[in-house]
Amino acid sequence: MTKVTVVTAGLGVPSSSRMLADLLSDALKAELSLSGSDATIDVLELRDHAVDIAHHLVSGFAPPALAAAIRNVTDADALIVVSPVFSGSYSGLFKSFFDVIDSTALEGMPVLLGATGGSARHALVLEHAMRPLFSYLRARVAPTAVYAAPQDWGAGADNEPALEQRSRRAARDLAGMLVGRSPARPSYQIEPSAPFEDLLARIQAPTP
Amino acid sequence: MEIGVFTVSDVTRNPLTGETPTEGERIKAAVAIAKKVEEIGMDVYATGEHHNPPFYASSPTTILGYIAAQTERITLSTSTTLITTNDPVKIAEDFATLQHLADGRVDLILGRGNTGPVYPWFGKNQQDSVELTVENYNLLRQLWDNDVVNWEGKYRTPLRNFTSTPRPLNGVAPFVWHGSIRTPEVAEIAAYFGDGFFANNIFWPKEHYQQLISLYRERYAHYGHGTADQAIVGLGGQFFLARKSQDAVKEFRPFFDNAPVYGHGPTMESFMAQTPLTVGSPQEVIEKTLSFQEYFGDYQRQLFLIDHAGLPLKTVLNQLDLFGELVLPELRAEFARRRPAHVPDRPVHTTRRLSTVTAAG
């Protein structure tokens, strides 16, 4: 059973970010079932944690509901993350959520990126803002990322595969990363220290 | 069990009056608070170390030396002494001197500091923080435990045939605690030397510290200083107290809401639910404090933060009077009742340390 956590930073109810997130997670489920594996999908609406995220920023620790949400993300086998585009980038809420997660907790995490915006002209937010963020976190980002503009929810644009097709392709990328993946990611926790004498020896060893 | 107070030495505006005390007033207040700590029967007064406003305590042994002259019984400690940016030679000298003046009533909690720019201010690099801690503490131990030191390291000029003076009182260095809120290496250092481990848990939930403390206990046993439950653990805490719970809440809320560290964030109620802060009746403070023993095991030192966030001196002294009368006796009795006979009551120098000293003497 693959545990997939979906993070969406859309603010409306329903939001187009949530709609895209659902599309991507349905596509992933379908892809995984082709290879005979099952997935549980948990959806995290950051809107529900907005105040807790702000409290975490000022107090330095997560209130219980947010702590559970963070565990849901760090313990997942894969993430689907979707943000609306605000002022040319991911939303502040989206970034703040990943700011309060330990910067090493997502190392090696397979991640599928999605974004939504009021115009197709912001599509490169995926490559210029979201991909660098997850590269910094040393996550494994799926090569295909999906942007949904308003017209994608209708007829779509000429000469462009429909949103469903792009979602399937992205889901195929992520499913491929999961099927061939190394054993389950260990649950994130504090790494123990090296023994004291090794710590000391490392300082005194000549630098290579 | 040692029970005492520690200060972060902040100079903060009183949100009720709008007045900010002067640095001088806060420094004199530190002395008054320490004397009150002794008067009500607590055991420890500890001061922080900072090198930037709004903090006054850049020179802890000066303050503690002055307090030593005006007290007779309490242990003088630090919260924390920066092992990263201070020269270990100066730490060895300052605290050995203080030991002689205070007739041995001295120990210290080492920490890495939490202000990034302190590293460059003292010519160090924050990236080297853990290495500085390891190397500096290893040198500090040698300076105290060996009469003659020949030493060479990465971060300090070498020492040849060097003797740190004065020698520790009666040949026994001050007890050392290692404070950390997130670094397993610090727990490892404390365990290796059989020193104490102090978890200043005042701002974060307990789950965060359980892992670090059990790591320390496990390694303490690994190095043969005793069993895991004999390891020397200290914890932070904070309270605001009134005979009636609702009075405490009413009086403290403006200070909480405007506190530099957690003000304008979570509500006081959610902060109380998640961190060691208790604002309430004596019984509530007693129950919360005893719950630490249930989470972390038997421990040896409990320090409370009581003079921050602009609380006026008069209020702080009054808090201590209430604590001494209504909380301290019951806490002491209950901690004593719970502690098994094989667990040390107070910090003790481990066999490793004592045998070293005996061999040297």
Chai-1 contact restraints between the chains, C-beta under 6 A:
chainA,res_idxA,chainB,res_idxB,connection_type,confidence,min_distance_angstrom,max_distance_angstrom,comment,restraint_id
A,H55,B,G265,contact,1.0,0.0,6.0,A-B,restraint_1
A,H55,B,P266,contact,1.0,0.0,6.0,A-B,restraint_2
A,V58,B,G265,contact,1.0,0.0,6.0,A-B,restraint_3
A,S59,B,Y262,contact,1.0,0.0,6.0,A-B,restraint_4
A,S59,B,G265,contact,1.0,0.0,6.0,A-B,restraint_5
A,S59,B,P266,contact,1.0,0.0,6.0,A-B,restraint_6
A,G60,B,F203,contact,1.0,0.0,6.0,A-B,restraint_7
A,F61,B,W204,contact,1.0,0.0,6.0,A-B,restraint_8
A,F61,B,P205,contact,1.0,0.0,6.0,A-B,restraint_9
A,I190,B,P184,contact,1.0,0.0,6.0,A-B,restraint_10
A,I190,B,Q211,contact,1.0,0.0,6.0,A-B,restraint_11
A,P192,B,P184,contact,1.0,0.0,6.0,A-B,restraint_12
A,S193,B,P184,contact,1.0,0.0,6.0,A-B,restraint_13
A,S193,B,E185,contact,1.0,0.0,6.0,A-B,restraint_14
A,S193,B,E188,contact,1.0,0.0,6.0,A-B,restraint_15
A,F196,B,E188,contact,1.0,0.0,6.0,A-B,restraint_16
A,F196,B,I189,contact,1.0,0.0,6.0,A-B,restraint_17
A,F196,B,Y192,contact,1.0,0.0,6.0,A-B,restraint_18
A,L199,B,V134,contact,1.0,0.0,6.0,A-B,restraint_19
A,L200,B,V134,contact,1.0,0.0,6.0,A-B,restraint_20
A,L200,B,N138,contact,1.0,0.0,6.0,A-B,restraint_21
A,I203,B,E131,contact,1.0,0.0,6.0,A-B,restraint_22
A,I203,B,E135,contact,1.0,0.0,6.0,A-B,restraint_23
A,I203,B,K154,contact,1.0,0.0,6.0,A-B,restraint_24
